[in-house]
Amino acid sequence: MATMSINEAFNATTQMDVREIVQRLNSRLGATIVAALTGSKDRKLPHRWAKLDGPVPSDDFQRRLILAYRAWLSVAGAEGDSVGRMWFIGANPFLGEDTPMTAIREDRAADVMGAVAALIDDRQDV
């Protein structure tokens, strides 16, 4: 995956259907993580969202899915898929030691994208 700036990730994501976003997140992070970052208690729901005839995620879930995919594109593009997945589930000093997954679920978009920028820019300041 080629390195993608935060702005490029935003632009790419705005041109995608939410089902495609869910499909890509499911394949890279797994449906359990996707469900957790949206706040869904049903870990199979992301599989249903990804189907053409499946339910449409609520606005709250869609907002979190889009944020997660923007973060994924930037982090995995800069560091690779393995690091990208670990970034989502690991404690992050730029998020007060919360995981990005938790920050996304809590709708802390500015914090999440700040943590993405810190990783891409290789910043050490917290």
MODELLER restraints for C-alpha pairs under 7 A, 6 or more apart:
rsr = mdl.restraints
at = mdl.atoms
rsr.add(forms.Gaussian(group=physical.xy_distance, feature=features.Distance(at['CA:1:A'], at['CA:77:A']), mean=5.09, stdev=0.5))
rsr.add(forms.Gaussian(group=physical.xy_distance, feature=features.Distance(at['CA:1:A'], at['CA:80:A']), mean=6.96, stdev=0.5))
rsr.add(forms.Gaussian(group=physical.xy_distance, feature=features.Distance(at['CA:2:A'], at['CA:77:A']), mean=5.08, stdev=0.5))
rsr.add(forms.Gaussian(group=physical.xy_distance, feature=features.Distance(at['CA:3:A'], at['CA:74:A']), mean=6.74, stdev=0.5))
rsr.add(forms.Gaussian(group=physical.xy_distance, feature=features.Distance(at['CA:3:A'], at['CA:77:A']), mean=4.10, stdev=0.5))
rsr.add(forms.Gaussian(group=physical.xy_distance, feature=features.Distance(at['CA:3:A'], at['CA:78:A']), mean=4.73, stdev=0.5))
rsr.add(forms.Gaussian(group=physical.xy_distance, feature=features.Distance(at['CA:4:A'], at['CA:73:A']), mean=6.59, stdev=0.5))
rsr.add(forms.Gaussian(group=physical.xy_distance, feature=features.Distance(at['CA:4:A'], at['CA:74:A']), mean=5.20, stdev=0.5))
rsr.add(forms.Gaussian(group=physical.xy_distance, feature=features.Distance(at['CA:4:A'], at['CA:77:A']), mean=5.67, stdev=0.5))
rsr.add(forms.Gaussian(group=physical.xy_distance, feature=features.Distance(at['CA:4:A'], at['CA:78:A']), mean=7.00, stdev=0.5))
rsr.add(forms.Gaussian(group=physical.xy_distance, feature=features.Distance(at['CA:5:A'], at['CA:74:A']), mean=5.98, stdev=0.5))
rsr.add(forms.Gaussian(group=physical.xy_distance, feature=features.Distance(at['CA:6:A'], at['CA:74:A']), mean=5.97, stdev=0.5))
rsr.add(forms.Gaussian(group=physical.xy_distance, feature=features.Distance(at['CA:9:A'], at['CA:70:A']), mean=5.22, stdev=0.5))
rsr.add(forms.Gaussian(group=physical.xy_distance, feature=features.Distance(at['CA:9:A'], at['CA:73:A']), mean=5.90, stdev=0.5))
rsr.add(forms.Gaussian(group=physical.xy_distance, feature=features.Distance(at['CA:9:A'], at['CA:74:A']), mean=6.28, stdev=0.5))
rsr.add(forms.Gaussian(group=physical.xy_distance, feature=features.Distance(at['CA:10:A'], at['CA:70:A']), mean=5.87, stdev=0.5))
rsr.add(forms.Gaussian(group=physical.xy_distance, feature=features.Distance(at['CA:13:A'], at['CA:66:A']), mean=6.81, stdev=0.5))
rsr.add(forms.Gaussian(group=physical.xy_distance, feature=features.Distance(at['CA:13:A'], at['CA:70:A']), mean=6.40, stdev=0.5))
rsr.add(forms.Gaussian(group=physical.xy_distance, feature=features.Distance(at['CA:18:A'], at['CA:62:A']), mean=6.87, stdev=0.5))
rsr.add(forms.Gaussian(group=physical.xy_distance, feature=features.Distance(at['CA:19:A'], at['CA:49:A']), mean=6.15, stdev=0.5))
rsr.add(forms.Gaussian(group=physical.xy_distance, feature=features.Distance(at['CA:19:A'], at['CA:50:A']), mean=4.66, stdev=0.5))
rsr.add(forms.Gaussian(group=physical.xy_distance, feature=features.Distance(at['CA:19:A'], at['CA:51:A']), mean=6.95, stdev=0.5))
rsr.add(forms.Gaussian(group=physical.xy_distance, feature=features.Distance(at['CA:20:A'], at['CA:50:A']), mean=6.73, stdev=0.5))
rsr.add(forms.Gaussian(group=physical.xy_distance, feature=features.Distance(at['CA:21:A'], at['CA:69:A']), mean=6.65, stdev=0.5))
rsr.add(forms.Gaussian(group=physical.xy_distance, feature=features.Distance(at['CA:22:A'], at['CA:46:A']), mean=6.56, stdev=0.5))
rsr.add(forms.Gaussian(group=physical.xy_distance, feature=features.Distance(at['CA:22:A'], at['CA:49:A']), mean=6.82, stdev=0.5))
rsr.add(forms.Gaussian(group=physical.xy_distance, feature=features.Distance(at['CA:22:A'], at['CA:50:A']), mean=5.49, stdev=0.5))
rsr.add(forms.Gaussian(group=physical.xy_distance, feature=features.Distance(at['CA:22:A'], at['CA:65:A']), mean=6.97, stdev=0.5))
rsr.add(forms.Gaussian(group=physical.xy_distance, feature=features.Distance(at['CA:23:A'], at['CA:50:A']), mean=5.21, stdev=0.5))
rsr.add(forms.Gaussian(group=physical.xy_distance, feature=features.Distance(at['CA:25:A'], at['CA:34:A']), mean=6.73, stdev=0.5))
rsr.add(forms.Gaussian(group=physical.xy_distance, feature=features.Distance(at['CA:25:A'], at['CA:69:A']), mean=6.69, stdev=0.5))
rsr.add(forms.Gaussian(group=physical.xy_distance, feature=features.Distance(at['CA:26:A'], at['CA:34:A']), mean=6.48, stdev=0.5))
rsr.add(forms.Gaussian(group=physical.xy_distance, feature=features.Distance(at['CA:29:A'], at['CA:85:A']), mean=5.91, stdev=0.5))
rsr.add(forms.Gaussian(group=physical.xy_distance, feature=features.Distance(at['CA:31:A'], at['CA:43:A']), mean=6.13, stdev=0.5))
rsr.add(forms.Gaussian(group=physical.xy_distance, feature=features.Distance(at['CA:31:A'], at['CA:44:A']), mean=6.63, stdev=0.5))
rsr.add(forms.Gaussian(group=physical.xy_distance, feature=features.Distance(at['CA:31:A'], at['CA:46:A']), mean=5.60, stdev=0.5))
rsr.add(forms.Gaussian(group=physical.xy_distance, feature=features.Distance(at['CA:31:A'], at['CA:47:A']), mean=6.65, stdev=0.5))
rsr.add(forms.Gaussian(group=physical.xy_distance, feature=features.Distance(at['CA:32:A'], at['CA:43:A']), mean=4.89, stdev=0.5))
rsr.add(forms.Gaussian(group=physical.xy_distance, feature=features.Distance(at['CA:34:A'], at['CA:46:A']), mean=6.62, stdev=0.5))
rsr.add(forms.Gaussian(group=physical.xy_distance, feature=features.Distance(at['CA:35:A'], at['CA:41:A']), mean=6.78, stdev=0.5))
rsr.add(forms.Gaussian(group=physical.xy_distance, feature=features.Distance(at['CA:35:A'], at['CA:42:A']), mean=6.63, stdev=0.5))
rsr.add(forms.Gaussian(group=physical.xy_distance, feature=features.Distance(at['CA:35:A'], at['CA:43:A']), mean=5.18, stdev=0.5))
rsr.add(forms.Gaussian(group=physical.xy_distance, feature=features.Distance(at['CA:35:A'], at['CA:45:A']), mean=6.91, stdev=0.5))
rsr.add(forms.Gaussian(group=physical.xy_distance, feature=features.Distance(at['CA:35:A'], at['CA:46:A']), mean=6.13, stdev=0.5))
rsr.add(forms.Gaussian(group=physical.xy_distance, feature=features.Distance(at['CA:37:A'], at['CA:101:A']), mean=4.81, stdev=0.5))
rsr.add(forms.Gaussian(group=physical.xy_distance, feature=features.Distance(at['CA:37:A'], at['CA:102:A']), mean=6.21, stdev=0.5))
rsr.add(forms.Gaussian(group=physical.xy_distance, feature=features.Distance(at['CA:37:A'], at['CA:104:A']), mean=5.89, stdev=0.5))
rsr.add(forms.Gaussian(group=physical.xy_distance, feature=features.Distance(at['CA:37:A'], at['CA:105:A']), mean=4.80, stdev=0.5))
rsr.add(forms.Gaussian(group=physical.xy_distance, feature=features.Distance(at['CA:38:A'], at['CA:61:A']), mean=5.30, stdev=0.5))
rsr.add(forms.Gaussian(group=physical.xy_distance, feature=features.Distance(at['CA:38:A'], at['CA:64:A']), mean=5.60, stdev=0.5))
rsr.add(forms.Gaussian(group=physical.xy_distance, feature=features.Distance(at['CA:38:A'], at['CA:65:A']), mean=6.61, stdev=0.5))
rsr.add(forms.Gaussian(group=physical.xy_distance, feature=features.Distance(at['CA:38:A'], at['CA:105:A']), mean=5.19, stdev=0.5))
rsr.add(forms.Gaussian(group=physical.xy_distance, feature=features.Distance(at['CA:39:A'], at['CA:105:A']), mean=5.55, stdev=0.5))
rsr.add(forms.Gaussian(group=physical.xy_distance, feature=features.Distance(at['CA:48:A'], at['CA:54:A']), mean=5.03, stdev=0.5))
rsr.add(forms.Gaussian(group=physical.xy_distance, feature=features.Distance(at['CA:48:A'], at['CA:55:A']), mean=6.50, stdev=0.5))
rsr.add(forms.Gaussian(group=physical.xy_distance, feature=features.Distance(at['CA:49:A'], at['CA:55:A']), mean=5.53, stdev=0.5))
rsr.add(forms.Gaussian(group=physical.xy_distance, feature=features.Distance(at['CA:49:A'], at['CA:56:A']), mean=5.92, stdev=0.5))
rsr.add(forms.Gaussian(group=physical.xy_distance, feature=features.Distance(at['CA:49:A'], at['CA:57:A']), mean=6.36, stdev=0.5))
rsr.add(forms.Gaussian(group=physical.xy_distance, feature=features.Distance(at['CA:64:A'], at['CA:104:A']), mean=5.98, stdev=0.5))
rsr.add(forms.Gaussian(group=physical.xy_distance, feature=features.Distance(at['CA:64:A'], at['CA:105:A']), mean=6.61, stdev=0.5))
rsr.add(forms.Gaussian(group=physical.xy_distance, feature=features.Distance(at['CA:64:A'], at['CA:107:A']), mean=6.90, stdev=0.5))
rsr.add(forms.Gaussian(group=physical.xy_distance, feature=features.Distance(at['CA:67:A'], at['CA:109:A']), mean=6.84, stdev=0.5))
rsr.add(forms.Gaussian(group=physical.xy_distance, feature=features.Distance(at['CA:68:A'], at['CA:104:A']), mean=6.83, stdev=0.5))
rsr.add(forms.Gaussian(group=physical.xy_distance, feature=features.Distance(at['CA:71:A'], at['CA:113:A']), mean=6.72, stdev=0.5))
rsr.add(forms.Gaussian(group=physical.xy_distance, feature=features.Distance(at['CA:71:A'], at['CA:116:A']), mean=6.38, stdev=0.5))
rsr.add(forms.Gaussian(group=physical.xy_distance, feature=features.Distance(at['CA:72:A'], at['CA:84:A']), mean=6.41, stdev=0.5))
rsr.add(forms.Gaussian(group=physical.xy_distance, feature=features.Distance(at['CA:75:A'], at['CA:84:A']), mean=5.42, stdev=0.5))
rsr.add(forms.Gaussian(group=physical.xy_distance, feature=features.Distance(at['CA:75:A'], at['CA:116:A']), mean=6.44, stdev=0.5))
rsr.add(forms.Gaussian(group=physical.xy_distance, feature=features.Distance(at['CA:75:A'], at['CA:120:A']), mean=6.94, stdev=0.5))
rsr.add(forms.Gaussian(group=physical.xy_distance, feature=features.Distance(at['CA:76:A'], at['CA:83:A']), mean=6.74, stdev=0.5))
rsr.add(forms.Gaussian(group=physical.xy_distance, feature=features.Distance(at['CA:76:A'], at['CA:84:A']), mean=4.50, stdev=0.5))
rsr.add(forms.Gaussian(group=physical.xy_distance, feature=features.Distance(at['CA:78:A'], at['CA:120:A']), mean=6.41, stdev=0.5))
rsr.add(forms.Gaussian(group=physical.xy_distance, feature=features.Distance(at['CA:88:A'], at['CA:99:A']), mean=6.27, stdev=0.5))
rsr.add(forms.Gaussian(group=physical.xy_distance, feature=features.Distance(at['CA:88:A'], at['CA:100:A']), mean=4.99, stdev=0.5))
rsr.add(forms.Gaussian(group=physical.xy_distance, feature=features.Distance(at['CA:88:A'], at['CA:101:A']), mean=5.32, stdev=0.5))
rsr.add(forms.Gaussian(group=physical.xy_distance, feature=features.Distance(at['CA:89:A'], at['CA:99:A']), mean=5.52, stdev=0.5))
rsr.add(forms.Gaussian(group=physical.xy_distance, feature=features.Distance(at['CA:89:A'], at['CA:100:A']), mean=6.62, stdev=0.5))
rsr.add(forms.Gaussian(group=physical.xy_distance, feature=features.Distance(at['CA:89:A'], at['CA:101:A']), mean=6.07, stdev=0.5))
rsr.add(forms.Gaussian(group=physical.xy_distance, feature=features.Distance(at['CA:90:A'], at['CA:99:A']), mean=5.28, stdev=0.5))
rsr.add(forms.Gaussian(group=physical.xy_distance, feature=features.Distance(at['CA:91:A'], at['CA:97:A']), mean=4.73, stdev=0.5))
rsr.add(forms.Gaussian(group=physical.xy_distance, feature=features.Distance(at['CA:91:A'], at['CA:98:A']), mean=5.12, stdev=0.5))
rsr.add(forms.Gaussian(group=physical.xy_distance, feature=features.Distance(at['CA:91:A'], at['CA:99:A']), mean=4.51, stdev=0.5))
rsr.add(forms.Gaussian(group=physical.xy_distance, feature=features.Distance(at['CA:92:A'], at['CA:98:A']), mean=5.76, stdev=0.5))
rsr.add(forms.Gaussian(group=physical.xy_distance, feature=features.Distance(at['CA:92:A'], at['CA:99:A']), mean=5.64, stdev=0.5))
rsr.add(forms.Gaussian(group=physical.xy_distance, feature=features.Distance(at['CA:93:A'], at['CA:126:A']), mean=6.51, stdev=0.5))
rsr.add(forms.Gaussian(group=physical.xy_distance, feature=features.Distance(at['CA:94:A'], at['CA:115:A']), mean=5.38, stdev=0.5))
rsr.add(forms.Gaussian(group=physical.xy_distance, feature=features.Distance(at['CA:94:A'], at['CA:126:A']), mean=5.62, stdev=0.5))
rsr.add(forms.Gaussian(group=physical.xy_distance, feature=features.Distance(at['CA:95:A'], at['CA:111:A']), mean=6.48, stdev=0.5))
rsr.add(forms.Gaussian(group=physical.xy_distance, feature=features.Distance(at['CA:95:A'], at['CA:115:A']), mean=6.83, stdev=0.5))
rsr.add(forms.Gaussian(group=physical.xy_distance, feature=features.Distance(at['CA:100:A'], at['CA:112:A']), mean=6.24, stdev=0.5))
rsr.add(forms.Gaussian(group=physical.xy_distance, feature=features.Distance(at['CA:103:A'], at['CA:112:A']), mean=6.46, stdev=0.5))
rsr.add(forms.Gaussian(group=physical.xy_distance, feature=features.Distance(at['CA:104:A'], at['CA:112:A']), mean=6.82, stdev=0.5))
